[in-house]
Amino acid sequence: MPLRLRIATFNLENLDDEPGKKPTLQERITVMRPQLIRLNADILCLQEVHGQEQPNKPRDLLALKKLLKGTPYQDYYLCSTQTKQKHQVFDKRNLVVLSRFEITEHQQYKHEFAAAPSYRQVTAQPGSEEANEVSWERPILHAKIKLPNAQTLNVINLHLKSKLPSNIPGQKINNFTWKTSTGWAEGFFISSMRRVGQALETRFLIDQLFDEDENALIAVTGDFNAEGDEVPVEAICGAVENTGNPQLASRVLVHCDRSIPKSQRYTLFHHGQGRMLDHVLISRSLMSYYKGAEIHNEILHDESIAFATDKLYPESDHAPLIAEFEI
């Protein structure tokens, strides 16, 4: 019989377990655990999973483990991003891949393929005459998963830099207020550099996988903080219309969400407008098994309202996206 395979991506929005913080982890578990069960995912890619400290032990994903308790995912194979120095999860915003099938290998990449560019800020106060590196915070997580038919599925989990402007010294009054429009614009420009830099590094990895196997099964998932027609997503997809080279057609990645009607195609609300910022992009080899996609966005809140008041809901501000295959 064919193998049914459901790949889901879900930004959990700062999943943590801080004492005294509202909403509490238990309040979040009450509403989010049913969401995860409904996904019925065989492979689940998560973003914004915070790590928790514990006495005399490495930092661990304790909040996530509490969320997964009592669900099928608690017994899945797991890999996550880690610090290079202490080999423990990061304090904030880890990437996690959970898989029903064995994860045979996993790696993370940050400036392995694309060096951090240098840039001299022009609106900083006080000013600087020297250019500094513009590094990005989160690495790429790549997992190789062995499917029951012995094929290898390459899953790449991403969280690209948000559209929030990067900090410019001396240009902010508080967390939400900028002194000048030019300072805000420069902060926005630097965030764009980081987001596109991560996308470039992802494309390097994809082409490396195609160099190893021209028929590689690849799924690139996660929170791209960009719509499908914006530069970071287009850089990762590598459409022939952009490269102008039909010889590269076999290396193009395909949008799974394009199967969903446009009126329902959004994973985030911002100022009353639906935005499609989370994606599952797949290689043509994997496309041959593709059956359809879903977005569970029925109860999605407007994140711009929550941001304006710094109020958080128990639910995430992102909706999960699922792509289904039959192999």
FENWO-V265596 format. One record per residue. RES is the residue in one letter. SS is DSSP state (alpha for helix, beta for strand, coil for the rest). NEAR is the number of other ideal C-beta (glycine too) atoms within 8 Angstrom. Layout:
res=RES ss=SS near=NEAR
res=RES ss=SS near=NEAR
This chain:
res=M ss=coil near=2
res=P ss=coil near=5
res=L ss=coil near=9
res=R ss=beta near=8
res=L ss=beta near=12
res=R ss=beta near=13
res=I ss=beta near=16
res=A ss=beta near=13
res=T ss=beta near=17
res=F ss=beta near=16
res=N ss=beta near=14
res=L ss=beta near=13
res=E ss=beta near=9
res=N ss=beta near=9
res=L ss=beta near=12
res=D ss=coil near=9
res=D ss=coil near=7
res=E ss=coil near=5
res=P ss=coil near=3
res=G ss=coil near=4
res=K ss=coil near=7
res=K ss=coil near=6
res=P ss=coil near=8
res=T ss=coil near=7
res=L ss=alpha near=11
res=Q ss=alpha near=6
res=E ss=alpha near=10
res=R ss=alpha near=13
res=I ss=alpha near=10
res=T ss=alpha near=8
res=V ss=alpha near=10
res=M ss=alpha near=13
res=R ss=alpha near=11
res=P ss=alpha near=7
res=Q ss=alpha near=12
res=L ss=alpha near=14
res=I ss=alpha near=9
res=R ss=alpha near=7
res=L ss=alpha near=13
res=N ss=coil near=5
res=A ss=coil near=12
res=D ss=coil near=9
res=I ss=beta near=17
res=L ss=beta near=14
res=C ss=beta near=16
res=L ss=beta near=15
res=Q ss=beta near=16
res=E ss=beta near=13
res=V ss=beta near=15
res=H ss=coil near=12
res=G ss=coil near=14
res=Q ss=beta near=11
res=E ss=beta near=5
res=Q ss=beta near=8
res=P ss=coil near=4
res=N ss=coil near=3
res=K ss=beta near=5
res=P ss=beta near=7
res=R ss=beta near=11
res=D ss=beta near=11
res=L ss=coil near=12
res=L ss=alpha near=10
res=A ss=alpha near=13
res=L ss=alpha near=12
res=K ss=alpha near=10
res=K ss=alpha near=10
res=L ss=alpha near=14
res=L ss=alpha near=11
res=K ss=coil near=7
res=G ss=coil near=5
res=T ss=coil near=9
res=P ss=alpha near=7
res=Y ss=alpha near=10
res=Q ss=alpha near=9
res=D ss=alpha near=4
res=Y ss=coil near=10
res=Y ss=beta near=9
res=L ss=beta near=9
res=C ss=beta near=9
res=S ss=beta near=12
res=T ss=coil near=11
res=Q ss=coil near=9
res=T ss=coil near=8
res=K ss=coil near=4
res=Q ss=coil near=4
res=K ss=coil near=6
res=H ss=coil near=7
res=Q ss=coil near=9
res=V ss=coil near=12
res=F ss=coil near=10
res=D ss=coil near=5
res=K ss=coil near=7
res=R ss=coil near=12
res=N ss=beta near=13
res=L ss=beta near=18
res=V ss=beta near=16
res=V ss=beta near=17
res=L ss=beta near=13
res=S ss=beta near=15
res=R ss=coil near=7
res=F ss=coil near=12
res=E ss=coil near=7
res=I ss=beta near=13
res=T ss=beta near=7
res=E ss=beta near=6
res=H ss=beta near=10
res=Q ss=beta near=6
res=Q ss=beta near=11
res=Y ss=beta near=11
res=K ss=coil near=9
res=H ss=coil near=9
res=E ss=coil near=6
res=F ss=coil near=9
res=A ss=coil near=9
res=A ss=coil near=4
res=A ss=coil near=10
res=P ss=beta near=8
res=S ss=beta near=8
res=Y ss=beta near=9
res=R ss=coil near=9
res=Q ss=coil near=12
res=V ss=coil near=6
res=T ss=coil near=10
res=A ss=coil near=11
res=Q ss=coil near=7
res=P ss=coil near=6
res=G ss=coil near=7
res=S ss=coil near=8
res=E ss=coil near=4
res=E ss=coil near=5
res=A ss=coil near=5
res=N ss=beta near=9
res=E ss=beta near=6
res=V ss=beta near=12
res=S ss=coil near=7
res=W ss=coil near=11
res=E ss=coil near=6
res=R ss=coil near=11
res=P ss=coil near=8
res=I ss=beta near=13
res=L ss=beta near=16
res=H ss=beta near=13
res=A ss=beta near=14
res=K ss=beta near=12
res=I ss=beta near=14
res=K ss=beta near=10
res=L ss=coil near=12
res=P ss=coil near=5
res=N ss=coil near=6
res=A ss=coil near=5
res=Q ss=coil near=8
res=T ss=beta near=9
res=L ss=beta near=14
res=N ss=beta near=13
res=V ss=beta near=15
res=I ss=beta near=16
res=N ss=beta near=17
res=L ss=beta near=15
res=H ss=beta near=12
res=L ss=coil near=14
res=K ss=coil near=10
res=S ss=coil near=7
res=K ss=coil near=6
res=L ss=coil near=5
res=P ss=coil near=12
res=S ss=coil near=9
res=N ss=coil near=7
res=I ss=coil near=14
res=P ss=coil near=8
res=G ss=coil near=8
res=Q ss=coil near=15
res=K ss=beta near=11
res=I ss=beta near=5
res=N ss=beta near=5
res=N ss=coil near=4
res=F ss=coil near=4
res=T ss=beta near=7
res=W ss=beta near=11
res=K ss=coil near=8
res=T ss=coil near=8
res=S ss=alpha near=6
res=T ss=alpha near=7
res=G ss=alpha near=13
res=W ss=alpha near=11
res=A ss=alpha near=9
res=E ss=alpha near=14
res=G ss=alpha near=14
res=F ss=alpha near=11
res=F ss=alpha near=8
res=I ss=alpha near=14
res=S ss=alpha near=14
res=S ss=alpha near=9
res=M ss=alpha near=11
res=R ss=alpha near=14
res=R ss=alpha near=16
res=V ss=alpha near=11
res=G ss=alpha near=13
res=Q ss=alpha near=15
res=A ss=alpha near=15
res=L ss=alpha near=11
res=E ss=alpha near=15
res=T ss=alpha near=14
res=R ss=alpha near=11
res=F ss=alpha near=10
res=L ss=alpha near=13
res=I ss=alpha near=15
res=D ss=alpha near=9
res=Q ss=alpha near=9
res=L ss=alpha near=11
res=F ss=alpha near=13
res=D ss=alpha near=5
res=E ss=alpha near=6
res=D ss=coil near=6
res=E ss=coil near=5
res=N ss=coil near=5
res=A ss=coil near=11
res=L ss=beta near=11
res=I ss=beta near=15
res=A ss=beta near=16
res=V ss=beta near=14
res=T ss=beta near=13
res=G ss=beta near=16
res=D ss=beta near=13
res=F ss=coil near=13
res=N ss=coil near=11
res=A ss=coil near=11
res=E ss=coil near=8
res=G ss=coil near=10
res=D ss=coil near=5
res=E ss=coil near=8
res=V ss=alpha near=9
res=P ss=alpha near=14
res=V ss=alpha near=15
res=E ss=alpha near=10
res=A ss=alpha near=12
res=I ss=alpha near=14
res=C ss=alpha near=11
res=G ss=coil near=12
res=A ss=coil near=8
res=V ss=alpha near=10
res=E ss=alpha near=5
res=N ss=alpha near=7
res=T ss=alpha near=8
res=G ss=coil near=5
res=N ss=coil near=6
res=P ss=alpha near=5
res=Q ss=alpha near=4
res=L ss=alpha near=10
res=A ss=alpha near=8
res=S ss=alpha near=7
res=R ss=alpha near=10
res=V ss=coil near=11
res=L ss=coil near=13
res=V ss=beta near=12
res=H ss=beta near=10
res=C ss=coil near=13
res=D ss=alpha near=13
res=R ss=alpha near=7
res=S ss=alpha near=7
res=I ss=coil near=10
res=P ss=coil near=5
res=K ss=alpha near=5
res=S ss=alpha near=4
res=Q ss=alpha near=8
res=R ss=coil near=10
res=Y ss=coil near=12
res=T ss=coil near=13
res=L ss=beta near=14
res=F ss=beta near=13
res=H ss=beta near=9
res=H ss=coil near=5
res=G ss=coil near=5
res=Q ss=beta near=6
res=G ss=beta near=8
res=R ss=beta near=10
res=M ss=coil near=12
res=L ss=coil near=12
res=D ss=beta near=15
res=H ss=beta near=16
res=V ss=beta near=14
res=L ss=beta near=13
res=I ss=beta near=14
res=S ss=coil near=13
res=R ss=alpha near=10
res=S ss=alpha near=9
res=L ss=alpha near=13
res=M ss=alpha near=9
res=S ss=coil near=6
res=Y ss=coil near=9
res=Y ss=beta near=13
res=K ss=beta near=6
res=G ss=beta near=7
res=A ss=beta near=12
res=E ss=beta near=8
res=I ss=beta near=14
res=H ss=coil near=10
res=N ss=coil near=10
res=E ss=coil near=4
res=I ss=coil near=5
res=L ss=coil near=12
res=H ss=coil near=10
res=D ss=beta near=9
res=E ss=alpha near=10
res=S ss=alpha near=9
res=I ss=alpha near=8
res=A ss=alpha near=13
res=F ss=alpha near=7
res=A ss=alpha near=7
res=T ss=alpha near=6
res=D ss=coil near=6
res=K ss=coil near=5
res=L ss=coil near=9
res=Y ss=coil near=8
res=P ss=coil near=9
res=E ss=coil near=11
res=S ss=coil near=9
res=D ss=coil near=12
res=H ss=coil near=13
res=A ss=coil near=12
res=P ss=coil near=13
res=L ss=beta near=16
res=I ss=beta near=13
res=A ss=beta near=14
res=E ss=beta near=13
res=F ss=beta near=12
res=E ss=beta near=9
res=I ss=coil near=9
